[in-house]
Amino acid sequence: MKDTLSIALTKGRILADTLPLLKAAGIVPAEDATKTRKLQVDTNQEGTKLLLVRASDVPAYVEYGGADVGVTGKDVLLEHTGDRIYEPLDLGLGRCQLVLAGKPGANPDAAGRLRVATKYPEVTRRFFAGRGKQVEVIKLYGSMELAPLTGMADLIVDIVETGSTLKANGLVVLEPIAEVSARLIVNRASMKMKHRKIHKLVDQLKIALGKK
């Protein structure tokens, strides 16, 4: 419906940091969104609701119309292969880097087919394809640093905040791949159908962030 607005968010640190921005934009959940077991939460604005989904699912909910708007990390967006979303605003939350890492002296351009462990297979393939190299990607969901230590992989592609976990496991950043932070994304059809409501939200968030 034209007068409704659904916002997909993900529980965790980004949610806790996003709620004050939404409050500054006049949107307050009817209950504590960080503690509720509900997946759909009403707000103080009639017709505006929050959807609480997995971080990796936010782009899909927005692209396929399950939500009009969403907030998720740039790393998730880089891994998403759809093209039916806009990314109008960098919220600047959860800043970190997506990097290529490995043991000191590891050579990403070494001859032969390298193995790369990551939770970002699409990003990894594109990164190496851009330098004319094919790699074998090993999909992992955590403890990425173990892969080079056990000989399972030559390199890893992962998110780094301080680099302390890499250092503790004898690994180093070899190359940066992308700057990562939370982004506001919008469904293309919703941007047309709910233009006024979405632009108002974007403008209010810009004001809350000091960008307007």
Contacts in CASP RR format, 6 or more apart in sequence:
PFRMAT RR
TARGET T0000
AUTHOR 0000-0000-0000
METHOD contacts of the structure
MODEL  1
MKDTLSIALTKGRILADTLPLLKAAGIVPAEDATKTRKLQVDTNQEGTKL
LLVRASDVPAYVEYGGADVGVTGKDVLLEHTGDRIYEPLDLGLGRCQLVL
AGKPGANPDAAGRLRVATKYPEVTRRFFAGRGKQVEVIKLYGSMELAPLT
GMADLIVDIVETGSTLKANGLVVLEPIAEVSARLIVNRASMKMKHRKIHK
LVDQLKIALGKK
2 193 0 8 1.000
2 194 0 8 1.000
3 47 0 8 1.000
3 197 0 8 1.000
4 47 0 8 1.000
4 48 0 8 1.000
4 49 0 8 1.000
4 68 0 8 1.000
5 45 0 8 1.000
5 47 0 8 1.000
5 48 0 8 1.000
5 49 0 8 1.000
5 68 0 8 1.000
5 69 0 8 1.000
5 194 0 8 1.000
5 197 0 8 1.000
5 198 0 8 1.000
5 201 0 8 1.000
6 48 0 8 1.000
6 49 0 8 1.000
6 50 0 8 1.000
6 51 0 8 1.000
6 66 0 8 1.000
6 67 0 8 1.000
6 68 0 8 1.000
6 69 0 8 1.000
7 22 0 8 1.000
7 27 0 8 1.000
7 48 0 8 1.000
7 49 0 8 1.000
7 50 0 8 1.000
7 51 0 8 1.000
7 67 0 8 1.000
7 68 0 8 1.000
7 69 0 8 1.000
7 70 0 8 1.000
7 71 0 8 1.000
8 50 0 8 1.000
8 51 0 8 1.000
8 53 0 8 1.000
8 57 0 8 1.000
8 58 0 8 1.000
8 61 0 8 1.000
8 62 0 8 1.000
8 66 0 8 1.000
8 67 0 8 1.000
8 69 0 8 1.000
8 70 0 8 1.000
8 71 0 8 1.000
8 72 0 8 1.000
9 15 0 8 1.000
9 18 0 8 1.000
9 33 0 8 1.000
9 50 0 8 1.000
9 51 0 8 1.000
9 52 0 8 1.000
9 53 0 8 1.000
9 58 0 8 1.000
9 70 0 8 1.000
9 71 0 8 1.000
10 52 0 8 1.000
10 53 0 8 1.000
10 54 0 8 1.000
10 55 0 8 1.000
10 58 0 8 1.000
10 71 0 8 1.000
10 72 0 8 1.000
11 33 0 8 1.000
11 34 0 8 1.000
11 52 0 8 1.000
12 34 0 8 1.000
13 94 0 8 1.000
14 55 0 8 1.000
14 71 0 8 1.000
14 72 0 8 1.000
14 73 0 8 1.000
14 93 0 8 1.000
14 94 0 8 1.000
14 182 0 8 1.000
15 33 0 8 1.000
15 34 0 8 1.000
15 52 0 8 1.000
16 34 0 8 1.000
17 93 0 8 1.000
17 94 0 8 1.000
17 182 0 8 1.000
18 71 0 8 1.000
18 91 0 8 1.000
18 93 0 8 1.000
18 182 0 8 1.000
19 29 0 8 1.000
19 33 0 8 1.000
19 34 0 8 1.000
20 208 0 8 1.000
21 91 0 8 1.000
21 205 0 8 1.000
21 208 0 8 1.000
21 209 0 8 1.000
22 28 0 8 1.000
24 204 0 8 1.000
24 205 0 8 1.000
24 207 0 8 1.000
24 208 0 8 1.000
25 201 0 8 1.000
25 204 0 8 1.000
25 205 0 8 1.000
25 208 0 8 1.000
26 44 0 8 1.000
26 45 0 8 1.000
26 204 0 8 1.000
27 43 0 8 1.000
27 44 0 8 1.000
27 45 0 8 1.000
27 48 0 8 1.000
27 201 0 8 1.000
28 43 0 8 1.000
28 44 0 8 1.000
29 41 0 8 1.000
29 42 0 8 1.000
29 43 0 8 1.000
29 44 0 8 1.000
29 50 0 8 1.000
30 41 0 8 1.000
30 42 0 8 1.000
30 43 0 8 1.000
30 44 0 8 1.000
31 38 0 8 1.000
31 41 0 8 1.000
33 41 0 8 1.000
33 50 0 8 1.000
33 52 0 8 1.000
36 52 0 8 1.000
38 52 0 8 1.000
39 51 0 8 1.000
39 52 0 8 1.000
39 53 0 8 1.000
40 49 0 8 1.000
40 50 0 8 1.000
40 51 0 8 1.000
40 52 0 8 1.000
41 49 0 8 1.000
41 50 0 8 1.000
41 51 0 8 1.000
41 52 0 8 1.000
42 49 0 8 1.000
43 49 0 8 1.000
43 50 0 8 1.000
51 61 0 8 1.000
51 66 0 8 1.000
51 67 0 8 1.000
53 61 0 8 1.000
55 72 0 8 1.000
55 73 0 8 1.000
55 76 0 8 1.000
56 76 0 8 1.000
56 79 0 8 1.000
58 67 0 8 1.000
58 70 0 8 1.000
58 71 0 8 1.000
58 72 0 8 1.000
58 76 0 8 1.000
58 185 0 8 1.000
59 72 0 8 1.000
59 76 0 8 1.000
59 77 0 8 1.000
59 80 0 8 1.000
59 82 0 8 1.000
59 85 0 8 1.000
59 185 0 8 1.000
60 80 0 8 1.000
61 67 0 8 1.000
61 70 0 8 1.000
62 68 0 8 1.000
62 69 0 8 1.000
62 70 0 8 1.000
62 85 0 8 1.000
62 185 0 8 1.000
62 186 0 8 1.000
62 187 0 8 1.000
63 80 0 8 1.000
63 82 0 8 1.000
63 84 0 8 1.000
63 85 0 8 1.000
63 187 0 8 1.000
64 84 0 8 1.000
65 187 0 8 1.000
65 189 0 8 1.000
65 190 0 8 1.000
66 187 0 8 1.000
67 187 0 8 1.000
68 186 0 8 1.000
68 187 0 8 1.000
68 190 0 8 1.000
68 194 0 8 1.000
68 198 0 8 1.000
69 184 0 8 1.000
69 185 0 8 1.000
69 186 0 8 1.000
69 187 0 8 1.000
69 190 0 8 1.000
69 198 0 8 1.000
69 201 0 8 1.000
70 184 0 8 1.000
70 185 0 8 1.000
70 186 0 8 1.000
71 91 0 8 1.000
71 182 0 8 1.000
71 183 0 8 1.000
71 184 0 8 1.000
71 185 0 8 1.000
72 182 0 8 1.000
72 183 0 8 1.000
72 185 0 8 1.000
73 180 0 8 1.000
73 181 0 8 1.000
73 182 0 8 1.000
73 183 0 8 1.000
74 90 0 8 1.000
74 98 0 8 1.000
74 178 0 8 1.000
74 179 0 8 1.000
74 180 0 8 1.000
74 181 0 8 1.000
74 182 0 8 1.000
74 183 0 8 1.000
75 98 0 8 1.000
75 120 0 8 1.000
75 123 0 8 1.000
75 159 0 8 1.000
75 178 0 8 1.000
75 180 0 8 1.000
77 87 0 8 1.000
77 183 0 8 1.000
77 185 0 8 1.000
78 98 0 8 1.000
78 120 0 8 1.000
78 122 0 8 1.000
78 123 0 8 1.000
78 178 0 8 1.000
79 120 0 8 1.000
79 121 0 8 1.000
79 122 0 8 1.000
79 123 0 8 1.000
80 122 0 8 1.000
81 122 0 8 1.000
84 187 0 8 1.000
84 188 0 8 1.000
84 189 0 8 1.000
85 185 0 8 1.000
85 186 0 8 1.000
85 187 0 8 1.000
85 188 0 8 1.000
86 185 0 8 1.000
86 186 0 8 1.000
86 187 0 8 1.000
86 188 0 8 1.000
86 191 0 8 1.000
87 183 0 8 1.000
87 184 0 8 1.000
87 185 0 8 1.000
87 186 0 8 1.000
88 184 0 8 1.000
88 185 0 8 1.000
88 186 0 8 1.000
88 202 0 8 1.000
89 183 0 8 1.000
89 184 0 8 1.000
89 202 0 8 1.000
89 205 0 8 1.000
89 206 0 8 1.000
89 209 0 8 1.000
89 211 0 8 1.000
90 181 0 8 1.000
90 182 0 8 1.000
90 183 0 8 1.000
90 184 0 8 1.000
91 181 0 8 1.000
91 182 0 8 1.000
91 183 0 8 1.000
91 184 0 8 1.000
91 205 0 8 1.000
91 209 0 8 1.000
92 181 0 8 1.000
92 182 0 8 1.000
92 209 0 8 1.000
93 181 0 8 1.000
93 182 0 8 1.000
94 180 0 8 1.000
94 181 0 8 1.000
94 182 0 8 1.000
95 179 0 8 1.000
95 180 0 8 1.000
95 181 0 8 1.000
96 159 0 8 1.000
96 160 0 8 1.000
96 161 0 8 1.000
96 180 0 8 1.000
96 181 0 8 1.000
97 159 0 8 1.000
97 160 0 8 1.000
97 161 0 8 1.000
97 173 0 8 1.000
97 176 0 8 1.000
97 177 0 8 1.000
97 178 0 8 1.000
97 179 0 8 1.000
97 180 0 8 1.000
98 120 0 8 1.000
98 123 0 8 1.000
98 157 0 8 1.000
98 158 0 8 1.000
98 159 0 8 1.000
98 160 0 8 1.000
98 176 0 8 1.000
98 177 0 8 1.000
98 178 0 8 1.000
98 179 0 8 1.000
98 180 0 8 1.000
99 157 0 8 1.000
99 158 0 8 1.000
99 159 0 8 1.000
99 160 0 8 1.000
99 173 0 8 1.000
99 174 0 8 1.000
99 175 0 8 1.000
99 176 0 8 1.000
99 177 0 8 1.000
100 108 0 8 1.000
100 116 0 8 1.000
100 127 0 8 1.000
100 155 0 8 1.000
100 156 0 8 1.000
100 157 0 8 1.000
100 173 0 8 1.000
100 174 0 8 1.000
100 175 0 8 1.000
100 176 0 8 1.000
100 177 0 8 1.000
101 155 0 8 1.000
101 156 0 8 1.000
101 157 0 8 1.000
101 158 0 8 1.000
101 160 0 8 1.000
101 166 0 8 1.000
101 171 0 8 1.000
101 172 0 8 1.000
101 173 0 8 1.000
101 174 0 8 1.000
102 148 0 8 1.000
102 154 0 8 1.000
102 155 0 8 1.000
102 156 0 8 1.000
102 166 0 8 1.000
102 171 0 8 1.000
102 172 0 8 1.000
102 174 0 8 1.000
103 148 0 8 1.000
103 170 0 8 1.000
103 171 0 8 1.000
103 172 0 8 1.000
104 170 0 8 1.000
104 171 0 8 1.000
104 172 0 8 1.000
105 172 0 8 1.000
105 174 0 8 1.000
106 148 0 8 1.000
106 154 0 8 1.000
106 155 0 8 1.000
106 174 0 8 1.000
108 114 0 8 1.000
108 128 0 8 1.000
108 131 0 8 1.000
108 133 0 8 1.000
108 155 0 8 1.000
108 174 0 8 1.000
108 175 0 8 1.000
109 131 0 8 1.000
109 133 0 8 1.000
110 154 0 8 1.000
113 134 0 8 1.000
113 135 0 8 1.000
113 136 0 8 1.000
114 128 0 8 1.000
114 133 0 8 1.000
114 135 0 8 1.000
114 136 0 8 1.000
114 154 0 8 1.000
114 155 0 8 1.000
115 135 0 8 1.000
115 136 0 8 1.000
115 137 0 8 1.000
115 138 0 8 1.000
115 152 0 8 1.000
115 153 0 8 1.000
115 154 0 8 1.000
115 155 0 8 1.000
116 124 0 8 1.000
116 128 0 8 1.000
116 135 0 8 1.000
116 136 0 8 1.000
116 137 0 8 1.000
116 138 0 8 1.000
116 153 0 8 1.000
116 154 0 8 1.000
116 155 0 8 1.000
116 156 0 8 1.000
116 157 0 8 1.000
117 137 0 8 1.000
117 138 0 8 1.000
117 140 0 8 1.000
117 144 0 8 1.000
117 147 0 8 1.000
117 148 0 8 1.000
117 152 0 8 1.000
117 153 0 8 1.000
117 155 0 8 1.000
117 156 0 8 1.000
117 157 0 8 1.000
118 124 0 8 1.000
118 137 0 8 1.000
118 138 0 8 1.000
118 139 0 8 1.000
118 140 0 8 1.000
118 144 0 8 1.000
118 156 0 8 1.000
118 157 0 8 1.000
118 158 0 8 1.000
119 139 0 8 1.000
119 140 0 8 1.000
119 141 0 8 1.000
119 142 0 8 1.000
119 144 0 8 1.000
119 158 0 8 1.000
120 157 0 8 1.000
120 158 0 8 1.000
121 137 0 8 1.000
121 139 0 8 1.000
123 157 0 8 1.000
123 177 0 8 1.000
123 178 0 8 1.000
124 135 0 8 1.000
124 137 0 8 1.000
124 157 0 8 1.000
125 135 0 8 1.000
125 137 0 8 1.000
127 157 0 8 1.000
127 177 0 8 1.000
128 134 0 8 1.000
128 135 0 8 1.000
138 147 0 8 1.000
138 152 0 8 1.000
138 153 0 8 1.000
140 147 0 8 1.000
144 156 0 8 1.000
144 158 0 8 1.000
145 156 0 8 1.000
145 158 0 8 1.000
145 165 0 8 1.000
145 166 0 8 1.000
145 169 0 8 1.000
145 171 0 8 1.000
146 152 0 8 1.000
146 169 0 8 1.000
147 153 0 8 1.000
147 156 0 8 1.000
148 154 0 8 1.000
148 155 0 8 1.000
148 156 0 8 1.000
148 171 0 8 1.000
149 169 0 8 1.000
149 170 0 8 1.000
155 174 0 8 1.000
156 171 0 8 1.000
157 177 0 8 1.000
159 180 0 8 1.000
160 166 0 8 1.000
160 173 0 8 1.000
163 173 0 8 1.000
166 172 0 8 1.000
166 173 0 8 1.000
184 202 0 8 1.000
184 205 0 8 1.000
186 198 0 8 1.000
186 202 0 8 1.000
190 198 0 8 1.000
191 198 0 8 1.000
203 212 0 8 1.000
206 212 0 8 1.000
END
